[in-house]
Amino acid sequence: MRNTKLLVSLFFFLFLQSFASFTEKREIQLADNKDSRKVDTSTKVTLQTIMNSTTLDEWLLYATKYPNTLAKGDKAKIEIKIKELCRSFPQLSQLVNSNPSYISKNSLEVMGMELVKSINDIPGFVAIFPNSQLVDTYIESKAKALKKEEKLLAIDAVPKSPSIAIFKRELIDNAKTLNECIELVKVCGDCSDELAGKCVGQLVNSNDYRRFLNYFGNTKYAAQVTTIYNEMISKRAENLGDNINTEYPDFGPVISPDGSTMYFSRNYTPDGYGGEDIYVSKIDSFGEWSKAVNIRSPLNNSEHNGVYSVSQDGQELFLHNDYEESSNNPSITRFDGRGWAFPVTQQIPNLKSKGKYHNGSLSIDGKYLLMSVKRDDSYGGRFLFWKSGGNDIYVMTKDTSGNWSEPKNLGSVINTEEEEGSVFLAADGQTIYFSSAGHSGYGEQDMFMSRRLDDSWTNWTTPLNLGSTINSSGQDDFYVIPAKGDFIYFSSDRDGYGKDDIFRIGLPIEMRPKPVAVIKGSVLNKKDNTPVLAKVNYEDLETGIQLGSVNTNPATGEYQIILVSGKKYGITPIPITEISIESTLNSDAKAGSGESFEIGSMNKERISKENSSGKSGNKNKINNSSIINSTTVIQNNVSVEGISVIDSKVSNTNRNYPKLFAESQNIDLTDLKEYTVIEQKLVVVPVESGQTISLNNLFFETASWVLKKESSLELNRVVKILTENPSVKIEIGGHTDDKGSDETNKALSEKRAFEVYSYLISKSISKERLIYVGYGESKPKVPNTTESNRATNRRVELKIR
C-alpha cells in the first residue's frame, strides 16, 4: 500500500512538471504568434506607405531603407506603381541605377520599351539597356515606315543591330553628293572607304577638299586629295562660310592657341548691343565651325568691343575695350568655368593714340604687348610737316611687378612715314605680321612679315611682302595665325556674304613662324584622381628661369601651355589651396603675375576709325554678382549657359589635404621641327605617410651618380616642402632599368639616392628625417621593354614615412 502511494505521488509530480512545461511552451508559442502578427502588421503598414509614394525620389528613399519589406510585396502592384512613377527615360535610368531587387530586369526593359513612342526615343532606351534585344524587334517592326533621318538616328544609336545592316546598304546606295556621304559617315564609320569613293570625284573647290579630308582623311583617297588641297589653299583664299560670315561686317578674327575657338567682331547686328560685338565659334572634330554666337555681356556693350589675343590656356582674353574709363588702354577678362569676369583695365603709361584707331597683339608669355598707335615720336609725318602720317608699331614690356612700360617704337626697319597697323605677334615670340602702306605692295595696304633678331625689339629683318596670293588689290587686314602656323586668317572686303568676311589661306612654309608645341592635360590628385586647382609653371631647365605660368580650369583641372622649339622645359603644378576669382583678376590679370598669353590680335582699325575719340568705356555699369543668361557657349570643354557676369567673390578650394607636393615633368623641344600637340598629365601628391613622389627633373651624368646643374630646381622644391613640413620624414629611393648586372644597378641607384640625401643635408634638412636606399632594377614602374620605358624606370623617388 505504501509503495502504491509512493508511485501515485511520483506520477502526480511528473504530471505537474509536464503540465508546467506544456504551459510554458504554449505561452512562448502564443507570444511568438503575437510577435509574428506584429511583424505582419508592420510590414503591411510599411508597404502601404511605400506604395503611397508620390515621387520617384520618395520611392527610392523607402526602397533603400526597407529592401526586405519591398521583397514581400505584390510584384504586379509594384510594377504598376513603378510605371506610374517612371514617366521618362531619366526617371527610369535613375531607378535602374539603384539596382532594384524587387523587380526583374526583363520587366524594366519592357517598361522602357513602352516609353519608346518613335525612333527618336531609341537613344534614350539604348543608354539604359545597351544590350537589349527588344530594340531590334522594335526597329524591324518600323523599318518600312522610317524616314532617312530616322534611319540615320537608328544607325547611330544601335550600330550592331541586325536591322541596321539593311539601312546602311540602302543609304550608301542612295548617297549621291558629298553632303549625303558626309551625313552618313558621321554615324557609319565603317562605311568611310566606300562613301569616299563615291564622292571623291565631286570635289570642286578648296572647301569641298577640306571637308572631304575632315571626314575621309583616313581613307585610301586621302593622300591624293591632300596634295591637291595643299596646292589650292596656298593659291586662293577660302571663305569660312555662313556659320561665321553674314550680311553684316565680320572682321578681326582671333584664333585660340589650339585652333579650336575663334573670336571676332560683327558690326551693328540685330542681336547686338549697339556697337561692334564679339562673337565666338568652336570647331568640331571634323573641322567645321559652329554657328557663331554673341559672347554677350559683360564683354559686349554699346561701345566698340573686340579681342586682341587669347591666352595660351584659353581662359583669358586680352580685349581692345577699356570698360572702366575712356582711354586706349586694353583690358583682361578671365573665364572661371562658368563665365567671363568683368574686364580689368591694363594701365599703360602715355599710351593714348593721336590717331583714329589702335590695335594690338600680346606675346605668348604675356610679357610683351605690340600695339599700332600714333604718337609724337611716330615716323608718319615726323619729317614732312604737310603729311599727317599714320600709326607706328610699338612694344610695351611688363616688368616682374606686372607694370607695363611706356610704348617703345620698333624702329625704321618696320615703321615708315606711312601707316603701319594690323600687327600680330606669332607664337614663337619672334615673328611679326603687320600691314603697311609705306613698304611696297599690291594694294593700299599690304601684309608683311619680319623676324626679331635680338631682345632690343628694334633689330628686325627686312619686311617681306606676303605675296599676291595673300594680298589683294582690296582691303585685307586683321591677319592672325594659330600656333600650328599652317593657315593665316584675315578679314577682307573681297567677294563674300557681306561688306567684310573672314577668310583663311594656306601660309607658305618659308613664311611660317618657328614651330611650337601645345602641351595640354589635367592636374590631378595622385591619391584619388580628382582635379586640382593649380598654377602650372614652366621654366627653362638650362637657365632655371621661370618663363610663365597658367592656371588650371577650376571646373576640370585642365591646363594648356605653348612652348617654343629650341629648349628643354620643366613643368610644375603648384597647388592653390584657395583662390578668389576677384583676387586673380586684380593681381594676376592686372599685374601679370607670370600669366602667359597666346598669339592673336584684335586689330580695331575699322572699328576705331569710326570712334576717333578713342572712347570705349562701359556706360552702363553691371552688377558683378548678377548672372545674365544667353545662348550656350562652349569654352575649354565647359558648357556654360551663356557667357555671363560671374560672382567675382566665388572661391575654389583644394580642401582635401593640408599640403600637396607637386610632381614635375620635363619636355624636350630642342629638336622640334614641326607643330606638335603633347598630352601630359600632371599630378600632386598629398604629404602623408605611404605616398611616393617621383623626382622627374633630376638629371645625372650618363651611367654616373653626378647630378647635373639643372637638377637644382627640383631639389630646391624638395627642400622647400620639407622645410614647410618639419615633421615629415622621407625615404629617398634610387631605381634603375634592367641594363647591366644586378650588383652594378643596385650600387648605382644607391649612390644616386645618396647624392640627393647629401644635397638635402647641405640645405639644413636634418639627417634624422632622411634615409636613402638603392633598389636597382628590382622595382620597375613599367616593363623594361622599350627605351622609353627604361627611361621611366631610371628614377629617384621620395616615399613619405
VENQUISUL-V988125 format. One line per field, one symbol per residue. ss: DSSP state (h for helix, s for strand, l for the rest). phi: phi as a letter, one per 20 degrees, with the letter a starting at -180 (. if undefined). burial: # if it has 9 or more other ideal C-beta (glycine too) atoms within 8 Angstrom, else .. Layout:
# VENQUISUL-V988125
ss = ???
phi = ???
burial = ???
This chain:
# VENQUISUL-V988125
ss = lhhhhhhhhhhhhhhhhhhhhhhhhhhhhhhhhhhhhhhhhhhhhhhhhhhllllhhhhhhhhhhlhhhhhlllhhhhhhhhhhhlllhhhhhhhhhlllllllhhhhhhhhhhllllhhhhhhhhhhlllllhhhhhhhhhhhhllhhhhhhhhhhllllllhhhhhhhhhhhlllhhhhhhhhlllhhhhhhhhhhhhhhlllhhhhhhhhhhhlllllhhhhhhhhhhhhllllssllllllllllsssssslllllsssssssllllllllsssssssslllllslllsslllllllllsllsssssllllsssslllllllllllsssssllllslllsslllllllllllllsssslllllssssssllllllllllllllllllssssssslllllslllssllllllllllsssssslllllsssssslllllllllssssssslllllllslllssllllllllllsssssllllllssssssllllllllssssssllhhhllllsssssssssslllllsllssssssslllllssssssllllllssssssslllssssssssllssshhhhhhhhhhhlllslslllssslhhhhhlllllllllllllllllllllllsssllsssllllllllllsssllllllsssllsssslllllllssssllssssslllllssslllllsllllllslhhhhhhhhhhhhhhhhlllllssssssllllllhhhhhhhhhhhhhhhhhhhhhllllhhhsssssllllllllllllhhhhhhhlssssssl
phi = .fffffffffffffffffffffffffffffffffffffffffffffgffffegdcfffffffffecfffffeffgfffffffgfedebfgfffffffelfeebfffffffffffefdbffeggffffecfdfeffffffffdgfefegfffffffffcfefgffgffgfffffefddgffffgfffdcffefffffffdfeefddffffffgffdcfdefeffffffffffffedbfdffnefdecfefdbmfcdfgemeccdbdcelegeedocededcbdeefdneffffcffmfefdbfeedadebdffemdcdedffeedbeaeffccccedocaefffdfeedflegeeeebbbabdffemeccecebdcfefffmfdcfedfmcfdecccdeefeneeefgdffoffeecfeedblebdfffmcddcbebdeefbdcfcdeccbdfebefmcdcfggdffnffeecfeddamfccfgfmecdebdbefgaebfccdcbbfeggfdefffccedbrcdcfffcmefcfbdeecceffeneferaceffgecmfcbcdcefocdddccedfdfbcegfffffdfffenlmfdcegpbdeegfgefecffmfbfefdfdffeecdebffceclmdecfnecfdffdfddcedfcfccdeeecccedfdfdbgcddecfdcccfebgnfdceefdecdfglcdffeffffgfffffgfffffcfefdcdddecceefnffffffffffffffffgfffffdmefffeccccdemefcffcfedcfffffffebccddfe
burial = ..........................................#..##..##.#..#.###.##..##.##..#...###.###.##..#.######.#.#.##...#######.##..#.######.##..#.###.##..##..#...##########.#.##..##.###..#..#.#########..##..######..#..###########..#.##..##.###.###..####..####.############.#######.#..##.#########..#####.##########.#####################...###########.########.#..#.#.#.##########.########..#####......##########...#.##.#####.#################.#########.#.#.########....####..####...###...########.#.######.#.###.########....###############....###########..#..########.##########.##########..###..##.######.################.#..#.###...#.#...#.#..#.##.#.#.#####.#.#.#.#..#.#########.#..#..#..#.#.######...###.####.#....#.#..##.#######.##..#..#.#########......#############.###.#.#...##.######..#...#....##.##.######.
